[in-house]
Amino acid sequence: MARSVRILREADVRAALDMASCIDACERAFAAYATGGAELPAVIHLDVPESEGEIHVKAGHLLGEPFYAVKVASGFYAGEPAIDGLVMVFDATNGAPVAFMLDGGYITDVRTGAAGGVAARHLAPEHVEVVAILGTGGQARQQVDALTHLRPGIAQIRVWGRNLEHAQARADDLRTHAAESCAVNAVASVEDAVEGADVVITCTASRGPLIRPDLLAPGEVRVFAAARSLMMANYALQGHDPAYRDQIAILREDAATIDRVLPA
């Protein structure tokens, strides 16, 4: 019997995915994992030090679903940053490959943004007026897309990055997709971004703290962290709200790292 394997390119994947559906899918997956309805093995990490490359191999299966998936995501930083990846989908009854999605890392980006959307759905204030974005990479766009889908009516978005030109470029990009009533601006400091914000989104590769706990006013402010900035967000929340994570074991690791390497 001939085997048919579907090949999807990045353009195909982008056309098929929308943020609303991705947020719902992430929420179902998180719930399944938390209640024992999903298989999620440990991540395989492979470093290519001579090219400053790192590769992550991840897999997952929702029990009872007809497919399982394996994702390979990579980033190489010795020269011009090169982000790539693919997702392989297999038949859960016999292991036969069903599809290869050559998405160039897009699925990773949108899934991370959608995870932020799940957090916003359950934890963000009902009315969000001012949003602070710390980080100028592509994840800033995904996180804002998710938040604005769930909390329309945002009046102001402030973007901060170590490079003000990059922050301005990201603000310009976000402005083209924001509502006309929403002011989007780059700011010169973390303090300028965070002051008075209802939601703070950290999407930076910084491994050190950028937000001091005293910068966050008590009350309704929420800090949502993407990817490597989780530890930084947990540090910022000391003395404020509790911390939530998609995996309890990793939250414990974050806390242990904070106690070990960050200032009291």
FENBEL-V557167 format. One line per field, one symbol per residue. ss: DSSP state (H for helix, E for strand, - for the rest). phi: phi as a letter, one per 40 degrees, with the letter a starting at -180 (. if undefined). burial: # if it has 9 or more other C-alpha atoms within 8 Angstrom, else .. A space follows every 10 residues. Layout:
BEGIN
ss->???
phi->???
burial->???
END
This chain:
BEGIN
ss->-----EEEEH HHHHHH--HH HHHHHHHHHH HHHH---EE- ---EEEEEHH H-EEEEEEEE EE----EEEE EEEEEE---- -EEEEEEEEE E-----EEEE EE---HHHHH HHHHHHHHHH HHH------E EEEE---HHH HHHHHHHHHH -----EEEEE ---HHHHHHH HHHHHHH--- --EEEE---H HHHH----EE EE-------- --HHH----- -EEEE-HHHH HHHHHH---- -------HHH HHHHHHHHHH H---
phi->.ccbbcbbcd cccdccbbcd cccccccccc ccccbgcaba ccccbbbbcc bfbbbbbbaa acdgccbbbb bbbbabbcbc dbbaiabbbb cccagccbab bccggccdcc cccccccccc dbbcdcbbbb bbbbhbcccd ccccdccccc bcgccabbbb acbccccccc ccccccbccd cccbacbcac dcccdgccbb bbbbcdbbcb bcdccccchc cbbbbbfccc cccccccdgb ccbbacbccc cccdcccdcc bbcc
burial->.......### ..##....#. .###.##.## .##...###. .......... .######### ##....#### ########.. ..######## ##....#### #######.## ########## ...##..### #######.## ########## #.######## #..#.###.# ##.##..... .######..# ..##..#### ####.#..#. ###.##.... ########## #######... .......... #..##.##.. .#..
END
